[in-house]
Amino acid sequence: MHVLLLLIVGVVVALLLLTVEVSGRGLLVTALASLAAIPAALFGAYWASGARREDFSVRAMVPWSSLFALLTWLTATLGIVLFGAEPLWLPPLLGWSVAGPVFFSAASLWLLPLRPIFRMRSALGDPSRVDSLARALVASFEEVARPHSAMAARRQANRALVATNVLNDALRFDDAARVLATVPVALLDAPRRAAIQASRTTMLLYGQDRNEAWSALKDAAAHAKDPAVLRVIELTDALLSALDGQGGRALERLGATAPEQPKLRRAWLIARAHALCATGDADAARSTLTELRALAPDGLRRVQLLRGPASALAADLGRDSSD
């Protein structure tokens, strides 16, 4: 909608530009100044969020950055229509004076709140920094006003999902649950609500709150539409059943084929190990845990933290590997 509005304004400004005489130098300087807004917005986004190139690919960010180039061009050409192209620096200055504040406004809403997440992610290999940065990350959610509009709730949900992934990698499940609890799910659209509740289910399981986990899972299932989220819900449902001792039902839900995606495969192996132990098949569970250990260095630790049927066996395997 915003892009369409800018294009409409652009056509109007272009038509107005036809009514005045403008030197080629004036248009060239304005065009170059507008194009310069693309790399400025691109690298400004990386700086504001603290992200790395692999977090936001340049290819994905160029369309977003181009909006600021278009805004610079529109404002500058409107300045040419109103005030003329001389001096040459005036139209670009007018363009930047509008595009700059718009960028910083957008950055304050979307990019700066990501900084604690990416700082936390950068500390995952440094245990001495993880505690303080995890506390700061949780505080960045809990110490701000709870969203009261659908748009603000969507922003909060998107940021919470990114933060949860990082905290999950750090095995900070209670912190992740606290972050997700700040999202007002009643204000969310169905896909986001399902994603938030599915993530909450997993974090609550690691926090040993199975009753609340079942409640969150049912809510996620009631709103899920995305096949990827439905698959996560299916795996989590199987894990919950296994932790409750219903190994047969869990194995049925899991199926015989593990997912290809590494994190889904890890979740599948964790659920399968607990399910096999719940059915009394310790040998198959040991084989599953061995595969899990090869796939994910923290896999056995995750099995133990769930305090389910396979936790003791995972602890034994962990001790064997460290001897």
CORUR-V942876 format. One line per field, one symbol per residue. ss: DSSP state (a for helix, b for strand, c for the rest). psi: psi as a letter, one per 20 degrees, with the letter a starting at -180 (. if undefined). A space follows every 10 residues. Layout:
BEGIN
ss: ???
psi: ???
END
This chain:
BEGIN
ss: caaaaaaaaa aaaaaaaccc cccaaaaaaa aaaaaaaaaa aaaaaaaaac cccccccaaa aaaaaaaaaa aaaaaaaaaa aaaccccaaa aaaaaaaaaa aaaaaaaaaa aaaaaaaaaa aaccccaaaa aaaaaaaaaa aaccccccca aaaaaaaaaa aaaaaaaaac ccaaaaaaaa acccaaacca aaaaaaaaaa aaaaaaccca aaaaaaaaaa aaacccaaaa aaaaaaaaaa aaacccaaaa aaaacccccc caaaaaaaaa aaaaaaaacc caaaaaaaaa aaaaacccaa aaaaaccccc aaaaaaaaaa aac
psi: ghggghgghg gghgghhiiq ppqhgghggg gghghhhghg hghhggghij rrhigoqhhh hghghhhhgg gggggghhhg ghiripqhig ghggghhghg hgghghhhgh ghiighghgg hijhjnhiig ghhgghgghi ghjrppqjqg ghhggggghh hghhgghghj kmhhgghggh iipnhhiqrg ghgggghggh gghhghjkmh ghggghghhg hhiphphghh ggggghgggg gghjjmgggg hghhripqqh pghhgghghg hgghgghhij mhghgghghg gghhgohjgh hggghilahj gghhgghggh hi.
END
